[in-house]
Amino acid sequence: MAANHETITYRLTEVGACWAVSSAKCCLTGDGWGGSPCYHIHPDRAEPRESAILRFRSLRAIEEYIAARHLAAACPWRAHEIMAEVI
């Protein structure tokens, strides 16, 4: 079952992340000239910084990122390796 924006929003809060600016696809100034619209996420909602924004082309990619964050939390000794596979 494909996730919708509400589900993704809830799951982002579970891992301490949040949408950056909007939950819609858009181009931000940091995307550069000719950048295509994508989803933007702050990986740490407690300290959102523009330099830390992650960009995703699809909701499915965000789902994979969230799943990796959950797995990294469960296996802290492999967290860096797990996150490197999705970012």
N, C-alpha and C positions, 0 to 999 in steps of 0.2 A: 504494500500500500504506500503510495507516494505521500510524503508529508506536505502539509500546507503551512502557511506562514504562522498561524497560531501555534501549531505543534512545534515548529522550529523555534519560535520565540520562547516557549516554555522550556524546551530542551536546552536552549542557550543559557537560560538563567540557572539551570541545574549545574552547569559547568563553570559558572561565573562570568559568562560572556554576554554580550548584548549587540544589537544592531548598531551600526554607526550611521548616523543621520537619518536613515530611512530603511524600512524593510523591503523596499522596491529596488529593482535593478536601476542603477544610475551611474553616471560618470562623475567622479570627484576630481578636484584639481590635481591631486597626487597621482592620478591614473595616467597622466601625460597626454600629449597630443595624439589623437587617433585612437585613444583607448576605447574599448567597447564596453557597453554597460555591464556591470556585474554587481553582485551583492557584497556589502562591506560589513565587517564585523570587528568589534573591539574584543580581543580575547580576554581582557580583564576589565569588567565593568566598574570595578572599584577605582581604577586609575586609567580611564580612557585617554590614550594619547594618539594623535594623528599618525605618528611614526610607527605605531604598532598595528594599524589597521590591516586586517587580512582581507583578501579579495577572492571571491568564489564566483564561478561562472554559472553554477546551478544549485538548486536546493539540495539535490542529491549529494553534491560535494560537501555541503554544509553538514548534512546528516553523517557523512563519513568522518568529518572532522570531529563532530560531537562524540561519535562512537569511539574514536581514537582517544579523545580526552578522558572518557570514562575508563577505557582500558589502561591508559597511562596512570590514572589515579589508583587503579587496582594493582598495577605492577610498577611501582615507582623506580625500581632498579632498571627498568627498560623504557622509562618515560621518554627520554631523549630520542631513542631509536624509533619508538612508536610514532611520535609526533613528526619526526623527519620524513616518514613515509607519506604523510598526508599534507604537509605544508611545502 
